[in-house]
Amino acid sequence: MSDLNKLGLAEARDALRAGDVTSVELTESCLKAIDEADALNAFVHKTPEIALERAKAADVRINGGDAPSMCGLPIGIKDLFCTKGVPSQAASKILEGFKPEYESTVSQQLADAGAVMLGKLNMDEFAMGSSNETSAYGNAVSPWRRGNDDAQLTPGGSSGGSASAVSADLCLAATGTDTGGSIRQPAAFVGITGIKPTYGRCSRWGIVAFASSLDQAGPMTKNVRDAAIMLETMCGHDPKDSTSAELAVPNFEAMLTGDIRGKKIGIPKEYRMDGMPPEIERLWADGAAMLKDAGAEMVDISLPHTKYALPAYYVIAPAEASSNLARYDGVRYGRRATLAQGDGITEMYEKTRAEGFGHEVQRRVMIGTYVLSAGFYDAYYNRARKVRNLIKKDFEDVFANGIDAILTPATPSAAFGLGEMTEADPVQMYLNDVFTVTVNLAGLPGISVPAGLDSHGLPLGLQLIGRPWDEGDLLNTAYALENAAGFVAKPGKWW
């Protein structure tokens, strides 16, 4: 078998079980692809020694006949997950040289299941961004191009390295995190599948915090079946995370029947935005038609507080970030600024943070500190929390009326060029999250499925939003949509 790195998780798992290929061969194929893809800047810390060691151990386990689904499968880990003895920087200068002495729960669960870590993946600094342009490692680059134009495109953010690596077949799958759309938006931009599970489904322990009430880990994979396989391994109760749900994890893959007859799919009128590109409108209508043809009933629904979601999100997330990022002070770990004669501890904090945090992180910390300050706490933060409750109630009301899932676009456009959205107007960049942030504010599961191409040949994704804790049913609806859409496009190799 050649091009083993092009396999998905399910195909590779079945080939491993059949003895057609070994984990070492799979891993070597991915390592070779990674070494040839430096132009994408997706992998920022390569771990070939760890990968081959784990692959050899996985082969022994598979030959013994007692191996979980993820055993022997080479994956990438987003740089937000702490990995023992391996740099874990959250793409920030302030964590330069930080090698944790512990492993995040999610990456540990994957390792325990026999998954092979190929290395750490690029991302926006502290997961703050929608284009992977805020990284201390430099921009991650999409493997896709607009027709014959060789302008570099964004793979989306913040999980841009994960998206680029999976789309370019550098790994079979990757971990991502999603605070306001950071799995689903990049997945849509590069033509892969990404699911954000219900808040509390995956442990946040050992994942560098951005906004603790919104962050959630999830898989980024080549198709829906692979997402089901990887998600099952990543989920589960963790006593180290007080927000982790003590619920049994179902066999998500076994729930993929593709039968959605009688399911009610909501189409929210509030997601029809002014100035939405006709291609996105058409894709959304096509997606609804596909699900209808598969036997589902389309129902027009209203989520009246949707228009307040972005403003509420950009108060709550920075507020939590300013609190979480206060721990980076140059005292115990990471970067410390060089001090001048006579500088005290306050100067050390100030200089270390000024050098260590990038502009976008500084901007959000300042916004967060402002909205939490004594005079503005009620006016901004408390009001945003009330709006969040109203957004959550909108979804609860819709699901209480028998809706099984909600169909929306995943992004307001296809991938844009790196540097096209300038720092001069950060709000323009924030609008990329317009279809995704409601899901985080309400703590719901959401999945992005590639469903078509725009006029430049770039991928476009559709989003399905599910009931809380009902990832299995959501994945099955996504599976039906994937089968109907028949998306098989891949980027032409230029790197």
RADA-V84235 format. One record per residue. N is the residue number from 1. RES is the residue in one small letter. OMEGA is omega in radians with two decimals (NA if undefined). D_CENTER is the distance of its C-alpha to the mean C-alpha in Angstrom with 1 decimal. Layout:
n:N res:RES omega:OMEGA d_center:D_CENTER
n:N res:RES omega:OMEGA d_center:D_CENTER
This chain:
n:1 res:m omega:3.06 d_center:30.5
n:2 res:s omega:3.13 d_center:29.1
n:3 res:d omega:-3.12 d_center:25.7
n:4 res:l omega:-3.14 d_center:24.2
n:5 res:n omega:-3.13 d_center:20.9
n:6 res:k omega:3.13 d_center:20.6
n:7 res:l omega:2.96 d_center:20.6
n:8 res:g omega:-3.11 d_center:17.9
n:9 res:l omega:-3.07 d_center:17.6
n:10 res:a omega:3.13 d_center:20.2
n:11 res:e omega:-3.11 d_center:22.6
n:12 res:a omega:3.11 d_center:22.4
n:13 res:r omega:-3.10 d_center:22.9
n:14 res:d omega:3.11 d_center:25.9
n:15 res:a omega:3.09 d_center:27.4
n:16 res:l omega:-3.12 d_center:27.2
n:17 res:r omega:-3.11 d_center:29.0
n:18 res:a omega:-3.12 d_center:31.5
n:19 res:g omega:-3.13 d_center:32.3
n:20 res:d omega:-3.06 d_center:31.7
n:21 res:v omega:3.08 d_center:29.4
n:22 res:t omega:3.09 d_center:28.7
n:23 res:s omega:3.11 d_center:25.5
n:24 res:v omega:3.13 d_center:27.2
n:25 res:e omega:3.09 d_center:27.6
n:26 res:l omega:-3.09 d_center:24.0
n:27 res:t omega:3.13 d_center:22.9
n:28 res:e omega:3.11 d_center:25.5
n:29 res:s omega:3.11 d_center:24.5
n:30 res:c omega:-3.14 d_center:20.9
n:31 res:l omega:3.10 d_center:22.4
n:32 res:k omega:3.14 d_center:24.7
n:33 res:a omega:3.14 d_center:22.0
n:34 res:i omega:-3.11 d_center:20.1
n:35 res:d omega:-3.13 d_center:23.5
n:36 res:e omega:-2.99 d_center:24.2
n:37 res:a omega:-3.13 d_center:21.0
n:38 res:d omega:-3.14 d_center:21.4
n:39 res:a omega:-3.14 d_center:21.5
n:40 res:l omega:-3.13 d_center:17.8
n:41 res:n omega:-3.11 d_center:17.3
n:42 res:a omega:3.10 d_center:14.1
n:43 res:f omega:-3.08 d_center:15.5
n:44 res:v omega:2.98 d_center:17.0
n:45 res:h omega:-3.12 d_center:18.6
n:46 res:k omega:-3.12 d_center:20.0
n:47 res:t omega:-3.07 d_center:21.3
n:48 res:p omega:-3.12 d_center:23.6
n:49 res:e omega:3.12 d_center:26.2
n:50 res:i omega:-3.09 d_center:23.8
n:51 res:a omega:-3.09 d_center:22.4
n:52 res:l omega:3.09 d_center:25.9
n:53 res:e omega:3.14 d_center:27.2
n:54 res:r omega:3.14 d_center:24.5
n:55 res:a omega:3.12 d_center:25.1
n:56 res:k omega:3.12 d_center:28.9
n:57 res:a omega:-3.14 d_center:28.5
n:58 res:a omega:3.12 d_center:26.3
n:59 res:d omega:3.10 d_center:29.1
n:60 res:v omega:-3.11 d_center:31.7
n:61 res:r omega:3.14 d_center:29.8
n:62 res:i omega:3.12 d_center:29.4
n:63 res:n omega:3.10 d_center:33.1
n:64 res:g omega:3.07 d_center:33.9
n:65 res:g omega:-3.11 d_center:32.6
n:66 res:d omega:-3.06 d_center:30.4
n:67 res:a omega:3.06 d_center:26.8
n:68 res:p omega:-3.07 d_center:23.6
n:69 res:s omega:-3.05 d_center:21.4
n:70 res:m omega:-3.03 d_center:19.0
n:71 res:c omega:3.07 d_center:22.1
n:72 res:g omega:-3.06 d_center:22.5
n:73 res:l omega:-3.08 d_center:19.3
n:74 res:p omega:-3.10 d_center:17.9
n:75 res:i omega:3.03 d_center:14.2
n:76 res:g omega:-3.13 d_center:12.4
n:77 res:i omega:3.10 d_center:11.1
n:78 res:k omega:-3.04 d_center:9.0
n:79 res:d omega:3.09 d_center:11.8
n:80 res:l omega:-3.13 d_center:10.9
n:81 res:f omega:3.09 d_center:12.1
n:82 res:c omega:-3.14 d_center:15.9
n:83 res:t omega:-2.99 d_center:17.7
n:84 res:k omega:3.07 d_center:21.5
n:85 res:g omega:-3.12 d_center:23.6
n:86 res:v omega:-3.12 d_center:20.8
n:87 res:p omega:3.13 d_center:19.9
n:88 res:s omega:-2.90 d_center:16.9
n:89 res:q omega:-3.03 d_center:17.0
n:90 res:a omega:3.12 d_center:13.8
n:91 res:a omega:-3.12 d_center:14.9
n:92 res:s omega:3.08 d_center:17.9
n:93 res:k omega:-3.04 d_center:21.6
n:94 res:i omega:3.10 d_center:22.4
n:95 res:l omega:3.11 d_center:21.0
n:96 res:e omega:3.07 d_center:22.9
n:97 res:g omega:-3.11 d_center:24.4
n:98 res:f omega:3.05 d_center:22.7
n:99 res:k omega:-3.04 d_center:22.7
n:100 res:p omega:3.08 d_center:22.0
n:101 res:e omega:-3.09 d_center:24.6
n:102 res:y omega:-3.10 d_center:22.3
n:103 res:e omega:3.07 d_center:19.2
n:104 res:s omega:-3.11 d_center:16.2
n:105 res:t omega:-3.09 d_center:16.8
n:106 res:v omega:-3.13 d_center:13.7
n:107 res:s omega:3.07 d_center:14.6
n:108 res:q omega:3.12 d_center:18.2
n:109 res:q omega:3.09 d_center:17.8
n:110 res:l omega:3.11 d_center:16.4
n:111 res:a omega:3.13 d_center:19.3
n:112 res:d omega:3.12 d_center:21.7
n:113 res:a omega:3.08 d_center:20.9
n:114 res:g omega:3.11 d_center:21.8
n:115 res:a omega:-3.05 d_center:18.6
n:116 res:v omega:3.13 d_center:19.3
n:117 res:m omega:3.14 d_center:17.3
n:118 res:l omega:-3.12 d_center:17.9
n:119 res:g omega:-3.10 d_center:16.6
n:120 res:k omega:-3.00 d_center:14.1
n:121 res:l omega:-3.14 d_center:11.7
n:122 res:n omega:-3.10 d_center:11.9
n:123 res:m omega:2.97 d_center:9.9
n:124 res:d omega:-3.09 d_center:11.3
n:125 res:e omega:-3.10 d_center:13.8
n:126 res:f omega:3.12 d_center:12.9
n:127 res:a omega:-3.13 d_center:9.6
n:128 res:m omega:3.12 d_center:12.0
n:129 res:g omega:-3.12 d_center:11.8
n:130 res:s omega:-3.05 d_center:10.7
n:131 res:s omega:-3.09 d_center:12.3
n:132 res:n omega:3.09 d_center:12.0
n:133 res:e omega:-3.12 d_center:15.6
n:134 res:t omega:-3.05 d_center:15.9
n:135 res:s omega:3.04 d_center:15.5
n:136 res:a omega:-3.13 d_center:18.7
n:137 res:y omega:-3.02 d_center:18.3
n:138 res:g omega:-3.06 d_center:18.7
n:139 res:n omega:2.83 d_center:16.6
n:140 res:a omega:-3.05 d_center:14.3
n:141 res:v omega:3.10 d_center:15.9
n:142 res:s omega:3.04 d_center:15.0
n:143 res:p omega:-3.12 d_center:17.3
n:144 res:w omega:3.06 d_center:18.3
n:145 res:r omega:3.06 d_center:21.4
n:146 res:r omega:3.14 d_center:23.2
n:147 res:g omega:3.13 d_center:26.2
n:148 res:n omega:3.13 d_center:28.5
n:149 res:d omega:-3.11 d_center:27.2
n:150 res:d omega:3.02 d_center:26.0
n:151 res:a omega:3.14 d_center:24.2
n:152 res:q omega:-3.12 d_center:20.9
n:153 res:l omega:3.06 d_center:17.9
n:154 res:t omega:2.98 d_center:14.5
n:155 res:p omega:-3.05 d_center:11.5
n:156 res:g omega:-3.12 d_center:9.7
n:157 res:g omega:0.08 d_center:7.9
n:158 res:s omega:-3.09 d_center:7.1
n:159 res:s omega:-3.05 d_center:5.1
n:160 res:g omega:3.11 d_center:8.3
n:161 res:g omega:3.12 d_center:10.0
n:162 res:s omega:-3.13 d_center:7.8
n:163 res:a omega:-3.12 d_center:8.1
n:164 res:s omega:-3.08 d_center:11.7
n:165 res:a omega:-3.13 d_center:12.6
n:166 res:v omega:-3.12 d_center:11.9
n:167 res:s omega:-3.12 d_center:13.5
n:168 res:a omega:3.12 d_center:16.3
n:169 res:d omega:3.05 d_center:17.0
n:170 res:l omega:3.08 d_center:16.9
n:171 res:c omega:-3.11 d_center:15.4
n:172 res:l omega:3.13 d_center:15.3
n:173 res:a omega:-3.14 d_center:11.6
n:174 res:a omega:3.00 d_center:9.1
n:175 res:t omega:3.02 d_center:7.1
n:176 res:g omega:2.96 d_center:3.7
n:177 res:t omega:-3.02 d_center:4.2
n:178 res:d omega:3.12 d_center:4.7
n:179 res:t omega:3.10 d_center:8.3
n:180 res:g omega:-3.11 d_center:9.3
n:181 res:g omega:-2.96 d_center:6.9
n:182 res:s omega:2.94 d_center:4.4
n:183 res:i omega:-2.97 d_center:2.1
n:184 res:r omega:-3.13 d_center:5.9
n:185 res:q omega:3.10 d_center:7.7
n:186 res:p omega:3.10 d_center:7.1
n:187 res:a omega:3.14 d_center:7.5
n:188 res:a omega:-3.10 d_center:10.5
n:189 res:f omega:-3.05 d_center:11.8
n:190 res:v omega:3.03 d_center:12.3
n:191 res:g omega:3.07 d_center:13.4
n:192 res:i omega:-3.14 d_center:11.1
n:193 res:t omega:3.08 d_center:9.8
n:194 res:g omega:3.13 d_center:6.5
n:195 res:i omega:2.96 d_center:7.3
n:196 res:k omega:3.13 d_center:6.9
n:197 res:p omega:3.07 d_center:10.3
n:198 res:t omega:3.10 d_center:13.2
n:199 res:y omega:-3.12 d_center:13.4
n:200 res:g omega:3.13 d_center:15.3
n:201 res:r omega:3.12 d_center:14.5
n:202 res:c omega:3.13 d_center:12.8
n:203 res:s omega:3.05 d_center:14.6
n:204 res:r omega:-3.07 d_center:13.5
n:205 res:w omega:3.12 d_center:16.5
n:206 res:g omega:3.03 d_center:16.2
n:207 res:i omega:-3.10 d_center:12.9
n:208 res:v omega:-2.99 d_center:14.0
n:209 res:a omega:2.95 d_center:14.1
n:210 res:f omega:3.09 d_center:13.3
n:211 res:a omega:-2.89 d_center:14.3
n:212 res:s omega:-3.13 d_center:15.3
n:213 res:s omega:-3.09 d_center:15.8
n:214 res:l omega:-3.05 d_center:12.4
n:215 res:d omega:3.01 d_center:9.9
n:216 res:q omega:3.13 d_center:8.5
n:217 res:a omega:3.07 d_center:7.0
n:218 res:g omega:-3.13 d_center:6.2
n:219 res:p omega:3.01 d_center:7.1
n:220 res:m omega:-2.91 d_center:6.6
n:221 res:t omega:-3.09 d_center:10.3
n:222 res:k omega:3.10 d_center:13.4
n:223 res:n omega:-3.04 d_center:14.4
n:224 res:v omega:3.12 d_center:14.5
n:225 res:r omega:3.12 d_center:16.9
n:226 res:d omega:3.12 d_center:14.8
n:227 res:a omega:3.13 d_center:11.9
n:228 res:a omega:-3.12 d_center:14.8
n:229 res:i omega:-3.05 d_center:16.2
n:230 res:m omega:-3.12 d_center:13.3
n:231 res:l omega:-3.12 d_center:12.3
n:232 res:e omega:3.13 d_center:15.9
n:233 res:t omega:-3.07 d_center:16.1
n:234 res:m omega:-3.05 d_center:13.3
n:235 res:c omega:3.03 d_center:14.9
n:236 res:g omega:-3.11 d_center:18.2
n:237 res:h omega:3.10 d_center:20.2
n:238 res:d omega:-3.13 d_center:20.4
n:239 res:p omega:3.13 d_center:23.5
n:240 res:k omega:3.13 d_center:22.1
n:241 res:d omega:-3.05 d_center:19.7
n:242 res:s omega:3.13 d_center:21.8
n:243 res:t omega:-3.11 d_center:19.1
n:244 res:s omega:-3.04 d_center:18.4
n:245 res:a omega:3.12 d_center:19.9
n:246 res:e omega:-3.11 d_center:22.9
n:247 res:l omega:3.07 d_center:22.4
n:248 res:a omega:3.10 d_center:23.0
n:249 res:v omega:-3.12 d_center:20.2
n:250 res:p omega:3.02 d_center:21.4
n:251 res:n omega:-3.05 d_center:21.4
n:252 res:f omega:-3.10 d_center:18.7
n:253 res:e omega:-3.12 d_center:19.9
n:254 res:a omega:-3.11 d_center:23.5
n:255 res:m omega:-3.10 d_center:22.5
n:256 res:l omega:3.10 d_center:21.7
n:257 res:t omega:-3.06 d_center:25.1
n:258 res:g omega:-3.13 d_center:24.2
n:259 res:d omega:-3.14 d_center:26.8
n:260 res:i omega:3.13 d_center:25.9
n:261 res:r omega:3.12 d_center:29.6
n:262 res:g omega:3.11 d_center:30.4
n:263 res:k omega:3.10 d_center:26.9
n:264 res:k omega:-3.12 d_center:26.7
n:265 res:i omega:-3.12 d_center:23.8
n:266 res:g omega:3.06 d_center:23.8
n:267 res:i omega:-3.05 d_center:23.7
n:268 res:p omega:-3.09 d_center:23.4
n:269 res:k omega:-3.09 d_center:25.9
n:270 res:e omega:-3.13 d_center:24.2
n:271 res:y omega:3.04 d_center:21.3
n:272 res:r omega:-3.02 d_center:24.1
n:273 res:m omega:3.00 d_center:23.8
n:274 res:d omega:3.09 d_center:26.7
n:275 res:g omega:3.09 d_center:26.2
n:276 res:m omega:-3.11 d_center:23.5
n:277 res:p omega:-3.13 d_center:24.0
n:278 res:p omega:3.14 d_center:26.2
n:279 res:e omega:3.13 d_center:23.9
n:280 res:i omega:3.08 d_center:21.1
n:281 res:e omega:-3.09 d_center:23.9
n:282 res:r omega:-3.14 d_center:25.2
n:283 res:l omega:-3.13 d_center:22.0
n:284 res:w omega:3.12 d_center:21.5
n:285 res:a omega:3.12 d_center:25.2
n:286 res:d omega:3.13 d_center:24.9
n:287 res:g omega:3.11 d_center:22.1
n:288 res:a omega:3.13 d_center:24.3
n:289 res:a omega:3.13 d_center:27.2
n:290 res:m omega:-3.13 d_center:25.5
n:291 res:l omega:3.10 d_center:24.7
n:292 res:k omega:3.12 d_center:28.2
n:293 res:d omega:3.14 d_center:29.7
n:294 res:a omega:3.04 d_center:28.0
n:295 res:g omega:3.13 d_center:29.9
n:296 res:a omega:3.10 d_center:27.7
n:297 res:e omega:3.12 d_center:29.3
n:298 res:m omega:-3.10 d_center:27.8
n:299 res:v omega:3.05 d_center:28.4
n:300 res:d omega:-3.11 d_center:28.3
n:301 res:i omega:3.10 d_center:26.9
n:302 res:s omega:3.01 d_center:26.7
n:303 res:l omega:-2.88 d_center:24.1
n:304 res:p omega:-3.06 d_center:26.4
n:305 res:h omega:-3.11 d_center:24.6
n:306 res:t omega:-3.05 d_center:21.6
n:307 res:k omega:3.14 d_center:23.2
n:308 res:y omega:-3.00 d_center:22.9
n:309 res:a omega:-3.11 d_center:19.2
n:310 res:l omega:3.10 d_center:18.2
n:311 res:p omega:-3.14 d_center:21.2
n:312 res:a omega:3.14 d_center:20.7
n:313 res:y omega:-3.09 d_center:17.0
n:314 res:y omega:2.86 d_center:18.3
n:315 res:v omega:-3.05 d_center:20.9
n:316 res:i omega:-3.08 d_center:19.2
n:317 res:a omega:3.09 d_center:16.1
n:318 res:p omega:3.12 d_center:18.5
n:319 res:a omega:3.14 d_center:21.1
n:320 res:e omega:3.12 d_center:19.0
n:321 res:a omega:-3.10 d_center:17.8
n:322 res:s omega:3.09 d_center:21.5
n:323 res:s omega:-3.11 d_center:22.4
n:324 res:n omega:-3.03 d_center:19.8
n:325 res:l omega:3.09 d_center:20.4
n:326 res:a omega:-3.10 d_center:24.2
n:327 res:r omega:-3.12 d_center:24.1
n:328 res:y omega:-3.00 d_center:23.8
n:329 res:d omega:3.12 d_center:27.5
n:330 res:g omega:-3.08 d_center:28.6
n:331 res:v omega:-2.95 d_center:30.7
n:332 res:r omega:-3.06 d_center:29.2
n:333 res:y omega:3.11 d_center:26.5
n:334 res:g omega:-3.03 d_center:24.9
n:335 res:r omega:2.98 d_center:26.7
n:336 res:r omega:-3.13 d_center:30.0
n:337 res:a omega:3.02 d_center:31.8
n:338 res:t omega:-3.05 d_center:35.3
n:339 res:l omega:3.08 d_center:37.7
n:340 res:a omega:3.09 d_center:41.0
n:341 res:q omega:3.08 d_center:44.3
n:342 res:g omega:3.10 d_center:44.6
n:343 res:d omega:3.08 d_center:40.9
n:344 res:g omega:-3.05 d_center:40.0
n:345 res:i omega:3.12 d_center:36.8
n:346 res:t omega:3.12 d_center:35.9
n:347 res:e omega:3.13 d_center:36.1
n:348 res:m omega:3.09 d_center:34.0
n:349 res:y omega:-3.04 d_center:31.1
n:350 res:e omega:-3.09 d_center:31.4
n:351 res:k omega:-3.13 d_center:31.7
n:352 res:t omega:-3.12 d_center:28.9
n:353 res:r omega:3.12 d_center:26.4
n:354 res:a omega:3.12 d_center:27.7
n:355 res:e omega:-2.94 d_center:27.3
n:356 res:g omega:-3.12 d_center:24.1
n:357 res:f omega:3.06 d_center:21.8
n:358 res:g omega:-3.04 d_center:20.9
n:359 res:h omega:-3.08 d_center:22.0
n:360 res:e omega:3.11 d_center:18.8
n:361 res:v omega:3.11 d_center:18.5
n:362 res:q omega:-3.14 d_center:22.3
n:363 res:r omega:-3.07 d_center:22.1
n:364 res:r omega:3.09 d_center:19.8
n:365 res:v omega:-3.14 d_center:21.7
n:366 res:m omega:3.08 d_center:24.9
n:367 res:i omega:-3.10 d_center:23.8
n:368 res:g omega:3.13 d_center:22.7
n:369 res:t omega:3.13 d_center:26.0
n:370 res:y omega:-3.06 d_center:27.9
n:371 res:v omega:3.09 d_center:26.7
n:372 res:l omega:-3.06 d_center:27.4
n:373 res:s omega:-2.95 d_center:30.8
n:374 res:a omega:-3.05 d_center:34.0
n:375 res:g omega:-2.99 d_center:35.0
n:376 res:f omega:-3.08 d_center:31.8
n:377 res:y omega:-3.13 d_center:30.1
n:378 res:d omega:-3.06 d_center:31.5
n:379 res:a omega:-3.07 d_center:31.3
n:380 res:y omega:-2.97 d_center:27.6
n:381 res:y omega:-3.13 d_center:25.6
n:382 res:n omega:3.11 d_center:27.6
n:383 res:r omega:3.13 d_center:27.7
n:384 res:a omega:3.12 d_center:24.0
n:385 res:r omega:3.10 d_center:23.8
n:386 res:k omega:3.10 d_center:26.4
n:387 res:v omega:3.11 d_center:24.5
n:388 res:r omega:3.13 d_center:21.4
n:389 res:n omega:3.11 d_center:23.8
n:390 res:l omega:3.11 d_center:25.2
n:391 res:i omega:3.12 d_center:21.8
n:392 res:k omega:-3.12 d_center:21.2
n:393 res:k omega:3.07 d_center:24.8
n:394 res:d omega:-3.13 d_center:24.3
n:395 res:f omega:-3.13 d_center:21.9
n:396 res:e omega:-3.13 d_center:24.2
n:397 res:d omega:-3.13 d_center:27.1
n:398 res:v omega:-3.13 d_center:25.6
n:399 res:f omega:3.11 d_center:24.6
n:400 res:a omega:3.12 d_center:28.1
n:401 res:n omega:3.00 d_center:29.7
n:402 res:g omega:3.09 d_center:28.5
n:403 res:i omega:-3.12 d_center:25.4
n:404 res:d omega:3.13 d_center:23.1
n:405 res:a omega:-3.12 d_center:20.1
n:406 res:i omega:-3.14 d_center:19.4
n:407 res:l omega:3.10 d_center:18.7
n:408 res:t omega:2.93 d_center:17.5
n:409 res:p omega:3.09 d_center:16.3
n:410 res:a omega:-3.09 d_center:12.6
n:411 res:t omega:3.12 d_center:13.6
n:412 res:p omega:-3.13 d_center:17.1
n:413 res:s omega:2.95 d_center:17.7
n:414 res:a omega:-3.13 d_center:16.9
n:415 res:a omega:3.09 d_center:15.6
n:416 res:f omega:-3.11 d_center:18.0
n:417 res:g omega:3.05 d_center:19.8
n:418 res:l omega:-3.13 d_center:19.1
n:419 res:g omega:-3.10 d_center:21.5
n:420 res:e omega:3.07 d_center:22.2
n:421 res:m omega:-2.99 d_center:20.8
n:422 res:t omega:3.09 d_center:22.9
n:423 res:e omega:-3.09 d_center:22.6
n:424 res:a omega:-3.13 d_center:25.7
n:425 res:d omega:-3.09 d_center:23.9
n:426 res:p omega:-3.13 d_center:20.6
n:427 res:v omega:3.10 d_center:20.8
n:428 res:q omega:3.11 d_center:20.5
n:429 res:m omega:-3.11 d_center:17.0
n:430 res:y omega:-3.12 d_center:16.1
n:431 res:l omega:3.07 d_center:17.2
n:432 res:n omega:-3.07 d_center:14.2
n:433 res:d omega:-2.96 d_center:12.5
n:434 res:v omega:-3.11 d_center:15.6
n:435 res:f omega:-2.99 d_center:14.5
n:436 res:t omega:-2.99 d_center:11.3
n:437 res:v omega:-3.13 d_center:12.6
n:438 res:t omega:-3.08 d_center:15.3
n:439 res:v omega:3.10 d_center:13.1
n:440 res:n omega:-3.13 d_center:11.9
n:441 res:l omega:-3.13 d_center:15.6
n:442 res:a omega:3.10 d_center:16.9
n:443 res:g omega:-3.03 d_center:14.7
n:444 res:l omega:3.01 d_center:14.3
n:445 res:p omega:3.10 d_center:12.2
n:446 res:g omega:-3.12 d_center:10.8
n:447 res:i omega:3.06 d_center:10.0
n:448 res:s omega:-3.12 d_center:10.0
n:449 res:v omega:3.11 d_center:12.9
n:450 res:p omega:-3.00 d_center:14.6
n:451 res:a omega:-3.14 d_center:18.0
n:452 res:g omega:3.13 d_center:20.0
n:453 res:l omega:3.06 d_center:20.9
n:454 res:d omega:-3.05 d_center:22.2
n:455 res:s omega:3.10 d_center:25.7
n:456 res:h omega:-3.13 d_center:24.5
n:457 res:g omega:3.14 d_center:22.9
n:458 res:l omega:-3.09 d_center:19.3
n:459 res:p omega:3.02 d_center:16.7
n:460 res:l omega:-3.08 d_center:16.1
n:461 res:g omega:2.99 d_center:13.9
n:462 res:l omega:-3.13 d_center:15.0
n:463 res:q omega:2.96 d_center:13.3
n:464 res:l omega:3.12 d_center:14.9
n:465 res:i omega:-3.06 d_center:15.0
n:466 res:g omega:3.05 d_center:16.7
n:467 res:r omega:3.13 d_center:19.1
n:468 res:p omega:3.10 d_center:18.1
n:469 res:w omega:-3.08 d_center:18.1
n:470 res:d omega:-3.12 d_center:18.7
n:471 res:e omega:-3.12 d_center:15.7
n:472 res:g omega:3.13 d_center:18.4
n:473 res:d omega:3.12 d_center:20.0
n:474 res:l omega:3.12 d_center:16.8
n:475 res:l omega:3.14 d_center:15.9
n:476 res:n omega:3.08 d_center:19.6
n:477 res:t omega:3.10 d_center:19.6
n:478 res:a omega:3.13 d_center:16.7
n:479 res:y omega:3.10 d_center:18.8
n:480 res:a omega:3.12 d_center:21.8
n:481 res:l omega:3.12 d_center:20.1
n:482 res:e omega:3.13 d_center:18.8
n:483 res:n omega:-3.13 d_center:22.4
n:484 res:a omega:-3.10 d_center:24.0
n:485 res:a omega:3.10 d_center:21.9
n:486 res:g omega:-3.11 d_center:22.6
n:487 res:f omega:3.13 d_center:20.1
n:488 res:v omega:-3.07 d_center:20.9
n:489 res:a omega:3.07 d_center:20.7
n:490 res:k omega:3.10 d_center:19.7
n:491 res:p omega:3.02 d_center:19.9
n:492 res:g omega:-3.04 d_center:23.4
n:493 res:k omega:3.09 d_center:23.6
n:494 res:w omega:-3.01 d_center:24.8
n:495 res:w omega:NA d_center:23.5
